[in-house]
Amino acid sequence: MIMKKKSLIVALVSSFVIASVLVWTLIGYLIYLEFKDEESRRMYHGILEKLNARIYSRYIEVSKLNVVISSTGPLRGNPMIGGVIKNNGIRTIRDSLIKVKFLDQDNAIIYEVIFHPQEPSLGSASLTQVAIPYLSTSSRVAIAPNDLLPFKKILINCPKEILASLKNGPGFAKRPSRWAGKLDLEVLAIEF
Protein backbone atom coordinates (compact mmCIF):
# COMPACT_ATOMS: atom_id res chain seq x y z
CA MET A 1 0.00 0.00 0.00
CA ILE A 2 2.81 2.37 0.80
CA MET A 3 4.15 1.95 -2.70
CA LYS A 4 0.77 2.74 -4.20
CA LYS A 5 0.42 5.96 -2.14
CA LYS A 6 3.83 7.12 -3.35
CA SER A 7 2.89 6.24 -6.92
CA LEU A 8 -0.37 8.15 -6.54
CA ILE A 9 1.44 11.22 -5.18
CA VAL A 10 4.00 11.05 -8.01
CA ALA A 11 1.19 10.70 -10.55
CA LEU A 12 -0.70 13.68 -9.07
CA VAL A 13 2.40 15.88 -8.95
CA SER A 14 3.36 14.86 -12.49
CA SER A 15 -0.17 15.59 -13.71
CA PHE A 16 -0.11 18.99 -12.02
CA VAL A 17 3.27 19.85 -13.58
CA ILE A 18 2.12 18.72 -17.03
CA ALA A 19 -1.14 20.67 -16.70
CA SER A 20 0.80 23.77 -15.55
CA VAL A 21 3.17 23.51 -18.50
CA LEU A 22 0.23 23.19 -20.89
CA VAL A 23 -1.54 26.23 -19.36
CA TRP A 24 1.63 28.35 -19.47
CA THR A 25 2.32 27.24 -23.04
CA LEU A 26 -1.21 28.24 -24.03
CA ILE A 27 -0.83 31.63 -22.31
CA GLY A 28 2.53 32.17 -24.03
CA TYR A 29 1.04 31.25 -27.40
CA LEU A 30 -1.84 33.72 -26.92
CA ILE A 31 0.63 36.48 -25.99
CA TYR A 32 2.70 35.61 -29.07
CA LEU A 33 -0.40 35.80 -31.31
CA GLU A 34 -1.29 39.21 -29.85
CA PHE A 35 2.26 40.44 -30.44
CA LYS A 36 2.27 39.17 -34.03
CA ASP A 37 -1.12 40.79 -34.65
CA GLU A 38 0.20 44.16 -33.40
CA GLU A 39 3.36 43.79 -35.49
CA SER A 40 1.34 42.92 -38.60
CA ARG A 41 -0.92 45.93 -38.02
CA ARG A 42 2.11 48.25 -37.72
CA MET A 43 3.63 46.80 -40.90
CA TYR A 44 0.31 47.24 -42.73
CA HIS A 45 0.04 50.90 -41.65
CA GLY A 46 3.67 51.54 -42.66
CA ILE A 47 3.12 50.05 -46.10
CA LEU A 48 -0.13 51.98 -46.45
CA GLU A 49 1.61 55.28 -45.56
CA LYS A 50 4.34 54.61 -48.16
CA LEU A 51 1.75 53.73 -50.80
CA ASN A 52 -0.22 56.89 -49.95
CA ALA A 53 3.00 58.88 -50.38
CA ARG A 54 3.63 57.43 -53.84
CA ILE A 55 0.11 58.09 -55.03
CA TYR A 56 -0.70 61.36 -53.25
CA SER A 57 2.72 63.06 -53.46
CA ARG A 58 1.82 64.61 -56.82
CA TYR A 59 -0.71 66.75 -54.92
CA ILE A 60 1.88 67.97 -52.40
CA GLU A 61 3.87 71.02 -53.31
CA VAL A 62 6.90 72.18 -51.33
CA SER A 63 8.08 75.68 -52.14
CA LYS A 64 10.65 78.11 -50.77
CA LEU A 65 12.83 75.20 -49.64
CA ASN A 66 16.06 76.68 -48.28
CA VAL A 67 18.79 76.12 -45.73
CA VAL A 68 20.06 79.00 -43.58
CA ILE A 69 22.03 79.64 -40.44
CA SER A 70 19.77 81.17 -37.81
CA SER A 71 21.06 84.60 -36.83
CA THR A 72 18.70 85.49 -33.98
CA GLY A 73 17.14 84.01 -30.91
CA PRO A 74 18.06 80.81 -29.09
CA LEU A 75 18.82 79.03 -32.37
CA ARG A 76 21.59 81.45 -33.40
CA GLY A 77 24.37 79.65 -35.24
CA ASN A 78 22.34 76.49 -35.91
CA PRO A 79 21.57 75.40 -39.47
CA MET A 80 17.87 75.22 -40.26
CA ILE A 81 15.86 73.98 -43.22
CA GLY A 82 12.59 75.69 -44.02
CA GLY A 83 9.92 75.99 -46.61
CA VAL A 84 6.20 75.88 -47.24
CA ILE A 85 4.20 72.68 -47.79
CA LYS A 86 0.90 72.93 -49.68
CA ASN A 87 -1.83 70.31 -50.04
CA ASN A 88 -3.30 70.59 -53.56
CA GLY A 89 -5.34 67.39 -53.16
CA ILE A 90 -8.81 66.63 -51.80
CA ARG A 91 -7.86 64.87 -48.53
CA THR A 92 -6.66 66.32 -45.23
CA ILE A 93 -3.08 65.29 -44.42
CA ARG A 94 -2.67 64.45 -40.73
CA ASP A 95 1.03 63.60 -40.98
CA SER A 96 3.77 63.44 -43.58
CA LEU A 97 7.40 62.33 -43.64
CA ILE A 98 9.84 64.09 -45.96
CA LYS A 99 13.44 63.37 -46.95
CA VAL A 100 15.62 66.25 -48.16
CA LYS A 101 18.89 65.37 -49.90
CA PHE A 102 21.86 67.72 -50.18
CA LEU A 103 23.52 67.17 -53.57
CA ASP A 104 26.94 67.94 -55.01
CA GLN A 105 27.76 69.09 -58.59
CA ASP A 106 27.24 65.54 -59.95
CA ASN A 107 23.93 65.09 -58.08
CA ALA A 108 25.53 62.66 -55.62
CA ILE A 109 24.03 62.72 -52.13
CA ILE A 110 26.22 64.35 -49.48
CA TYR A 111 23.73 64.53 -46.62
CA GLU A 112 20.11 63.52 -45.98
CA VAL A 113 17.64 64.70 -43.40
CA ILE A 114 14.28 63.03 -42.72
CA PHE A 115 11.61 64.90 -40.76
CA HIS A 116 7.90 65.52 -40.22
CA PRO A 117 7.20 69.06 -41.49
CA GLN A 118 3.92 69.20 -39.57
CA GLU A 119 5.58 68.82 -36.16
CA PRO A 120 6.43 72.05 -34.37
CA SER A 121 10.14 72.74 -34.18
CA LEU A 122 11.66 73.37 -30.79
CA GLY A 123 13.73 76.30 -29.66
CA SER A 124 16.93 74.34 -29.09
CA ALA A 125 18.81 71.75 -31.08
CA SER A 126 19.83 69.93 -27.90
CA LEU A 127 16.24 69.24 -26.83
CA THR A 128 14.20 66.33 -28.08
CA GLN A 129 10.48 66.24 -28.62
CA VAL A 130 8.53 64.22 -26.10
CA ALA A 131 4.89 63.36 -26.59
CA ILE A 132 2.81 63.66 -23.45
CA PRO A 133 -0.32 61.64 -24.22
CA TYR A 134 -2.58 62.98 -21.48
CA LEU A 135 -1.95 66.64 -22.38
CA SER A 136 -2.71 66.47 -26.10
CA THR A 137 -3.51 63.83 -28.65
CA SER A 138 -1.20 65.15 -31.36
CA SER A 139 1.21 68.03 -31.75
CA ARG A 140 1.06 67.82 -35.53
CA VAL A 141 -0.91 70.34 -37.55
CA ALA A 142 -3.24 68.86 -40.17
CA ILE A 143 -3.09 70.36 -43.65
CA ALA A 144 -6.56 70.73 -45.17
CA PRO A 145 -7.13 70.61 -48.94
CA ASN A 146 -5.78 73.73 -50.70
CA ASP A 147 -4.11 74.85 -47.46
CA LEU A 148 -0.43 75.50 -46.82
CA LEU A 149 1.85 75.28 -43.81
CA PRO A 150 5.27 76.92 -43.34
CA PHE A 151 7.83 74.69 -41.63
CA LYS A 152 11.28 75.12 -40.13
CA LYS A 153 13.46 72.31 -38.76
CA ILE A 154 16.82 72.27 -37.05
CA LEU A 155 19.61 70.30 -38.78
CA ILE A 156 21.27 68.63 -35.81
CA ASN A 157 23.95 66.49 -37.50
CA CYS A 158 24.78 68.79 -40.39
CA PRO A 159 28.22 68.06 -41.95
CA LYS A 160 30.93 70.66 -41.39
CA GLU A 161 31.39 71.35 -45.11
CA ILE A 162 27.70 72.27 -45.52
CA LEU A 163 27.85 74.37 -42.35
CA ALA A 164 30.96 76.19 -43.61
CA SER A 165 29.32 76.78 -46.97
CA LEU A 166 26.26 78.26 -45.24
CA LYS A 167 28.31 80.48 -42.93
CA ASN A 168 30.64 81.80 -45.61
CA GLY A 169 28.13 82.03 -48.44
CA PRO A 170 28.42 80.29 -51.82
CA GLY A 171 31.17 82.44 -53.33
CA PHE A 172 33.21 83.21 -50.23
CA ALA A 173 34.39 79.80 -49.09
CA LYS A 174 38.16 79.52 -48.61
CA ARG A 175 38.14 76.16 -50.31
CA PRO A 176 35.41 74.89 -52.59
CA SER A 177 32.66 72.89 -50.92
CA ARG A 178 31.31 69.60 -52.23
CA TRP A 179 27.78 70.86 -51.62
CA ALA A 180 26.60 72.74 -54.71
CA GLY A 181 23.63 74.30 -52.92
CA LYS A 182 21.26 71.80 -54.56
CA LEU A 183 18.40 70.22 -52.60
CA ASP A 184 16.19 67.32 -53.65
CA LEU A 185 12.95 66.47 -51.87
CA GLU A 186 11.09 63.17 -51.57
CA VAL A 187 7.82 62.44 -49.75
CA LEU A 188 8.29 59.15 -47.87
CA ALA A 189 4.98 58.67 -46.04
CA ILE A 190 1.57 60.30 -45.74
CA GLU A 191 -1.15 59.64 -43.19
CA PHE A 192 -4.71 60.84 -43.75
Phi, psi and omega in degrees: 000323181298321180294323181290323177296318178296319179296321179294318178296315178298319180294318179294314179296317178297318178297318179297316179296315180296317179296319178298316179298318179296317180296313180295325176296317178296317178297316178298320179294320178294321176296317178299316179297321178295317178297314179296323178296316178296317179296318178296321179295318178296318178297318179299315180294323177296316179294320179296319178295320178293319178294319175301319181296317179297318184281315189271349184297339178291343178265359180256128180241128176245119181238168178055034179287119180211163178236129181221164171263125180294133184251353181225164174074194183289346181265010183305130179089353180265138176286141181225145174249138183215168179172193179229128178253133182235137178260104179268005183268195184252359181246149177280130180266116179277328180204149175216155179234126186236143174245126176248129181251136174265124188247151174267191182301326183267015181064026174275146183281126177262320186207144177231145174226133180242130183204166175261109182292344182271355176276142177290140177276152182267170183277356181217140180288339182276347180271152175245155179277135179234126177276130178248100191298328184276349177270320179207153181281323181205140177265358181276145179264126178284145178251111180287164176303138181060027178247160178228159184218119173286145179225156178209126181230145179278134175266101187284314184254044182291131179298152184298323182293325177288319178299316179296319179297321178290320182290318184272344184088163186294325184260359188250007181292142180293321175232147185297141181267150175290329182285124183269006182084007181270140176234141175234139185241141177221132176273119183268321184208147177224137176237129181264000000 
